[in-house]
Amino acid sequence: MFIITWMGKNHPYQNVFFNSFAKNPQKNMELDYYGLSNREALNHILKIDDREKINVFGIGRTFLEISLRMLDDNQKKRLIIAKISKSKRFSRNAGLLRDYLNFREDNIVKADYVIANQNLDKYRNYLLSKNLDIIYEIKVDNIIINSVFKNK
């Protein structure tokens, strides 16, 4: 019965479940692995920023292109998602390629907003050191599964 109640309370993020044995999930586990919270993060940015074009970047393995497909055409037109260019040097390991390219400083500097939904502690400290502000967080059981950072 607990699980059913918990799933209802945390919908649509019921896939993010941390059992009582999970120790410090923000450091030791993938959080919103499927990136379901990215849509909410993008909607929040669209709600608070009225500019015609908004540059958004997903750091690490935060893939915003999939969430972009869930928005209506007018919303899609306003968002410019930083694209990842391919590098033959890293093409053998897709995970390494994504992590390497997504940590490039120029992607962060050009973005109005940065979204992180994976390995939050690692990215949070890095982005805060680059003088970005946390403006929005999505939580499940008081554990942050997605953060939106704004460039100053």
Secondary structure as GFF3:
##gff-version 3
##sequence-region A 1 152
A	DSSP	alpha_helix	2	9	.	.	.	ID=ss1
A	DSSP	alpha_helix	25	28	.	.	.	ID=ss2
A	DSSP	alpha_helix	37	48	.	.	.	ID=ss3
A	DSSP	beta_strand	54	58	.	.	.	ID=ss4
A	DSSP	alpha_helix	64	68	.	.	.	ID=ss5
A	DSSP	alpha_helix	73	78	.	.	.	ID=ss6
A	DSSP	beta_strand	79	81	.	.	.	ID=ss7
A	DSSP	three_ten_helix	88	90	.	.	.	ID=ss8
A	DSSP	alpha_helix	94	102	.	.	.	ID=ss9
A	DSSP	alpha_helix	105	110	.	.	.	ID=ss10
A	DSSP	beta_strand	113	116	.	.	.	ID=ss11
A	DSSP	alpha_helix	120	129	.	.	.	ID=ss12
A	DSSP	beta_strand	133	140	.	.	.	ID=ss13
A	DSSP	beta_strand	143	150	.	.	.	ID=ss14
###
